[in-house]
Amino acid sequence: MKMHDEPTMITGGAGFIGSHIAERLVSKNIDVIVLDNLSNGNKENLKSCMGKSSFKFVKDDLTDPKELFANLKNIKTVYHIAAYPEVRTGFDNPGLSYQDNVYATYLLLENIRKTNVEKIVFASSSVVYGEPSVIPTPETYGPLLPISPYGGSKLACEGLISAYCYNYGIKGIIIRIANVVGSKSNHGIIWDFINKLKTNNKELHVLGDGKQTKSYIYVNDCVDGFLFCAEKSNKIEVFNLGNDSKTDVESIAQIVCKNMNLKNVKMLQGGGTADGRGWIGDVKEMQLDITKLKSLGWSPKFTSAEAVELASKELINAVK
């Protein structure tokens, strides 16, 4: 029996990526429990799942869980997506990344080890690499030196998961994701640009110098990648999940303006750091080496620019 034929829990399953994974699994008639405190998620994201006999929603907080252990008892696989989602706020309040990412992951693992859960699939991030000297960056790159509290917290979570997997016989899949874009997102660069332009369609304030260049992955490709990775059965395995291209902030701004039918928008740069970053802890260049996943048979359908194009159209319609 494959893992996906077995009961699954998704932490943060009412959020952006989590709700897309939930929809995909429920569509396959897999029993799914979504656990979310709704601080960043929205039950509206799960409307296609509601009422299905294979689906259950539980409002619970991983940092103060009331129902977590009881709901884990029959679960075989946990997708751990719940996290504090904003990288840029870490400088002002680093405690949020610790509380919602590291401490929450520890409490989840403590509950998992006392049940029959067989596998945890963790949504890590490209930011654990910090500013690597090798781009595209492979999974084997080191040392890992994150430059933001968010990146540090994700790396700490990876360490905890690895230790628990080795100590308690759990299988672990760590997925380091590029920037995910698409419908249901309520933060990030595309969302920010759309909302800024709705307020003022003559000018667009871009944080930093606009040259920050990163990989973007469309959310459907991300879900495909998660489900593909989750079938791997090693004790602990790390995968990069992204694509073979990247795009810069200025290009994203131009795509958003085009899809909002706005012309002659003046780009105003600034408000970031002296060296052109959007904020302290912002990585200026990021591209993941996805050779490992491609060699196993997975590859994304959309490039970075295509992902931004699709996502901007979806989010523009959502904002309307």
VMD Tcl script that draws the C-alpha trace (Angstrom):
set ca {
  {0.00 0.00 0.00}
  {1.34 3.45 -0.90}
  {1.57 6.11 1.74}
  {-1.18 8.20 0.19}
  {-3.71 5.41 0.69}
  {-3.37 6.02 4.40}
  {-4.83 8.70 6.74}
  {-3.01 12.02 6.53}
  {-2.80 15.15 8.66}
  {-1.85 18.57 7.28}
  {-0.75 21.20 9.78}
  {-1.44 24.69 8.45}
  {-3.84 23.08 6.01}
  {-6.11 26.10 5.72}
  {-3.24 28.24 4.45}
  {-1.83 28.76 0.97}
  {0.19 25.62 0.23}
  {-1.54 23.44 2.82}
  {-5.02 23.98 1.39}
  {-3.84 23.07 -2.12}
  {-2.34 19.84 -0.77}
  {-5.56 19.11 1.14}
  {-7.67 19.59 -1.98}
  {-5.45 17.28 -4.00}
  {-5.49 14.49 -1.41}
  {-9.23 14.74 -0.75}
  {-9.85 14.54 -4.51}
  {-8.07 11.18 -4.38}
  {-10.44 10.00 -1.58}
  {-7.65 9.97 0.97}
  {-8.68 10.54 4.59}
  {-7.38 13.99 5.54}
  {-7.39 15.93 8.80}
  {-6.47 19.59 8.50}
  {-5.19 21.22 11.68}
  {-4.98 25.02 11.63}
  {-5.35 27.85 14.16}
  {-6.59 30.17 11.37}
  {-4.12 32.92 12.29}
  {-2.96 33.01 8.67}
  {-5.20 30.40 7.07}
  {-8.84 30.66 6.03}
  {-11.48 27.93 6.03}
  {-12.73 29.40 2.75}
  {-9.59 27.91 1.17}
  {-10.99 24.45 2.00}
  {-14.54 24.92 0.71}
  {-14.11 22.15 -1.89}
  {-13.18 19.74 0.92}
  {-15.90 20.64 3.41}
  {-18.69 18.10 3.70}
  {-16.62 15.26 2.24}
  {-16.68 12.11 4.36}
  {-12.90 11.78 3.99}
  {-12.22 15.27 5.35}
  {-12.08 16.75 8.85}
  {-11.11 20.24 9.98}
  {-9.70 20.82 13.48}
  {-9.01 24.29 14.83}
  {-5.96 23.88 17.06}
  {-2.72 25.70 17.74}
  {0.54 23.75 17.63}
  {2.10 26.02 20.26}
  {-0.76 25.21 22.65}
  {-2.35 22.04 21.27}
  {-5.62 20.83 22.74}
  {-6.68 18.13 20.26}
  {-3.46 17.27 18.42}
  {-2.62 13.96 20.10}
  {-6.14 12.55 19.81}
  {-6.29 13.38 16.11}
  {-2.86 11.86 15.41}
  {-3.78 8.42 16.73}
  {-4.83 6.95 13.37}
  {-2.61 9.10 11.17}
  {0.21 7.56 9.13}
  {1.61 10.66 7.38}
  {1.89 14.27 8.54}
  {2.48 17.16 6.15}
  {3.93 19.85 8.39}
  {3.19 23.10 6.55}
  {2.21 25.32 9.51}
  {4.69 28.15 10.08}
  {4.98 31.86 10.58}
  {4.97 32.84 6.88}
  {6.71 36.23 6.72}
  {10.48 36.34 6.20}
  {10.74 40.13 6.29}
  {9.37 40.69 9.82}
  {12.06 38.58 11.48}
  {14.42 41.48 12.20}
  {11.85 43.33 14.33}
  {10.36 40.28 16.03}
  {12.57 37.18 15.75}
  {10.61 35.50 18.53}
  {7.73 34.80 16.14}
  {9.91 32.53 14.01}
  {11.04 30.64 17.09}
  {7.58 30.29 18.64}
  {5.58 29.42 15.52}
  {8.27 27.42 13.73}
  {10.80 25.85 16.11}
  {8.74 25.42 19.27}
  {5.65 24.36 17.34}
  {7.67 21.75 15.44}
  {9.12 20.40 18.67}
  {5.62 19.98 20.19}
  {4.38 18.31 17.02}
  {7.29 15.86 17.02}
  {6.74 15.08 20.70}
  {3.15 14.11 19.90}
  {4.12 12.20 16.75}
  {6.65 9.99 18.55}
  {3.94 8.79 20.95}
  {1.63 7.65 18.13}
  {1.80 5.40 15.07}
  {2.71 8.15 12.61}
  {5.16 6.71 10.11}
  {6.27 9.75 8.13}
  {6.58 13.53 8.38}
  {6.87 15.69 5.26}
  {8.25 19.11 6.20}
  {7.94 22.36 4.25}
  {11.36 23.93 4.67}
  {12.69 26.79 2.58}
  {15.44 27.86 0.22}
  {16.42 30.50 2.80}
  {18.20 27.86 4.93}
  {21.10 28.19 2.46}
  {21.60 31.87 3.29}
  {23.78 33.35 0.55}
  {25.54 30.34 -0.95}
  {28.62 30.63 -3.15}
  {27.18 27.99 -5.49}
  {24.09 28.91 -7.55}
  {22.05 26.89 -8.49}
  {22.47 25.46 -5.00}
  {22.35 21.65 -4.47}
  {21.05 19.86 -1.39}
  {24.63 18.90 -0.51}
  {25.79 22.52 -0.17}
  {27.25 23.59 3.16}
  {27.76 25.04 5.62}
  {24.18 26.29 5.86}
  {24.31 29.85 7.20}
  {20.86 31.49 7.09}
  {20.76 35.31 7.15}
  {17.24 35.75 8.59}
  {15.54 34.52 11.79}
  {12.99 32.80 9.53}
  {15.77 30.91 7.72}
  {17.41 30.04 11.03}
  {14.13 28.71 12.39}
  {13.56 26.52 9.33}
  {17.05 25.08 9.65}
  {16.46 24.41 13.35}
  {13.25 22.57 12.44}
  {15.18 20.44 9.95}
  {17.62 19.49 12.71}
  {14.84 18.55 15.11}
  {13.06 16.45 12.50}
  {16.27 14.63 11.56}
  {17.01 13.84 15.22}
  {13.48 12.58 15.94}
  {13.47 10.45 12.79}
  {16.74 8.76 13.76}
  {15.77 8.31 17.41}
  {12.18 7.16 17.07}
  {12.00 5.29 13.78}
  {10.06 7.94 11.86}
  {10.63 8.58 8.16}
  {11.27 12.21 7.28}
  {11.11 14.17 4.05}
  {12.51 17.72 4.18}
  {11.53 19.85 1.19}
  {13.42 23.10 0.62}
  {11.05 25.17 -1.48}
  {11.68 28.09 -3.79}
  {9.18 30.99 -3.66}
  {5.72 29.51 -4.21}
  {3.11 31.62 -6.04}
  {-0.50 31.06 -7.05}
  {-4.12 31.26 -5.97}
  {-5.03 31.50 -2.27}
  {-1.80 33.29 -1.39}
  {-2.33 36.29 0.89}
  {1.24 37.56 1.18}
  {4.39 37.84 -0.88}
  {5.63 40.06 -3.67}
  {2.82 39.57 -6.20}
  {0.11 40.10 -3.57}
  {1.90 43.20 -2.30}
  {2.26 44.72 -5.77}
  {-1.40 44.14 -6.66}
  {-2.63 45.78 -3.47}
  {-0.25 48.71 -3.82}
  {-1.44 49.31 -7.39}
  {-5.08 49.15 -6.36}
  {-4.35 52.03 -3.98}
  {-2.20 54.01 -6.44}
  {-2.08 52.89 -10.08}
  {0.35 55.63 -11.11}
  {3.31 54.63 -8.95}
  {4.65 51.36 -7.56}
  {7.03 51.38 -4.63}
  {9.54 48.53 -4.97}
  {11.57 47.57 -1.89}
  {15.28 47.48 -2.62}
  {16.89 48.07 -6.02}
  {14.54 45.76 -7.92}
  {17.42 43.53 -9.01}
  {16.79 40.81 -6.43}
  {16.62 37.64 -8.53}
  {14.98 34.42 -7.34}
  {13.24 31.25 -8.48}
  {9.46 31.03 -8.31}
  {7.38 27.87 -8.50}
  {3.68 27.69 -9.37}
  {1.62 26.21 -6.56}
  {0.33 23.26 -8.63}
  {3.92 22.32 -9.45}
  {4.71 22.65 -5.74}
  {1.91 20.25 -4.78}
  {3.01 17.77 -7.46}
  {6.52 17.95 -6.04}
  {5.36 17.45 -2.46}
  {3.37 14.34 -3.33}
  {6.25 12.99 -5.41}
  {8.77 13.53 -2.60}
  {6.42 12.07 -0.01}
  {6.58 8.67 -1.70}
  {10.29 8.36 -0.89}
  {10.93 6.03 2.02}
  {14.41 6.77 3.40}
  {14.86 7.44 7.10}
  {15.56 11.12 6.34}
  {15.75 12.71 2.90}
  {16.23 16.30 1.70}
  {14.93 17.65 -1.61}
  {15.13 21.02 -3.33}
  {11.82 21.96 -4.95}
  {11.94 24.77 -7.47}
  {12.73 25.16 -11.16}
  {15.58 25.79 -13.58}
  {14.94 29.51 -13.98}
  {14.63 32.70 -11.98}
  {13.27 36.21 -12.39}
  {13.86 39.59 -10.80}
  {11.65 41.99 -8.87}
  {11.41 44.55 -11.69}
  {10.21 41.86 -14.11}
  {7.56 40.74 -11.63}
  {6.37 44.34 -11.30}
  {6.09 44.64 -15.08}
  {4.08 41.40 -15.33}
  {1.66 42.54 -12.62}
  {1.19 45.96 -14.27}
  {0.56 44.33 -17.66}
  {-2.03 41.95 -16.25}
  {-3.78 44.81 -14.44}
  {-3.88 46.69 -17.77}
  {-1.80 49.52 -16.32}
  {0.60 51.50 -18.48}
  {3.27 54.07 -17.67}
  {3.44 53.10 -14.00}
  {6.40 54.82 -12.36}
  {8.65 52.44 -10.42}
  {9.95 53.94 -7.19}
  {12.85 52.01 -5.66}
  {14.07 52.25 -2.10}
  {13.11 51.53 1.47}
  {15.39 48.53 1.64}
  {19.04 48.17 2.63}
  {22.08 50.08 1.38}
  {23.14 47.16 -0.83}
  {19.76 46.91 -2.57}
  {17.98 44.24 -0.55}
  {14.28 44.60 0.19}
  {14.89 44.26 3.94}
  {17.53 43.02 6.36}
  {17.71 39.26 5.86}
  {16.47 39.38 2.24}
  {18.49 37.08 -0.04}
  {19.49 38.92 -3.23}
  {19.89 35.87 -5.46}
  {18.40 32.40 -5.10}
  {18.10 29.44 -7.41}
  {17.86 25.86 -6.25}
  {19.56 23.00 -8.06}
  {16.74 20.51 -8.73}
  {18.89 17.88 -10.45}
  {18.16 15.36 -7.69}
  {14.37 15.46 -8.17}
  {14.62 15.58 -11.95}
  {16.82 12.46 -11.92}
  {14.02 10.67 -10.03}
  {11.39 11.67 -12.59}
  {9.86 14.95 -11.36}
  {10.15 18.30 -13.09}
  {8.05 21.49 -12.94}
  {5.66 22.38 -15.75}
  {6.18 26.14 -15.49}
  {9.23 28.41 -15.47}
  {9.62 31.19 -12.91}
  {8.25 33.80 -15.32}
  {5.32 31.56 -16.29}
  {4.57 30.91 -12.62}
  {4.49 34.66 -11.92}
  {2.26 35.22 -14.97}
  {-0.27 32.61 -13.87}
  {-0.22 33.63 -10.23}
  {-0.63 37.33 -10.96}
  {-3.75 36.68 -13.04}
  {-5.24 34.47 -10.31}
  {-4.50 36.95 -7.53}
  {-5.73 39.95 -9.52}
  {-9.07 38.15 -9.95}
  {-9.13 37.24 -6.25}
  {-8.52 40.83 -5.18}
  {-11.39 41.99 -7.41}
}
mol new
graphics top color blue
foreach p $ca { graphics top sphere $p radius 0.5 }
foreach p [lrange $ca 0 end-1] q [lrange $ca 1 end] { graphics top cylinder $p $q radius 0.2 }
display resetview
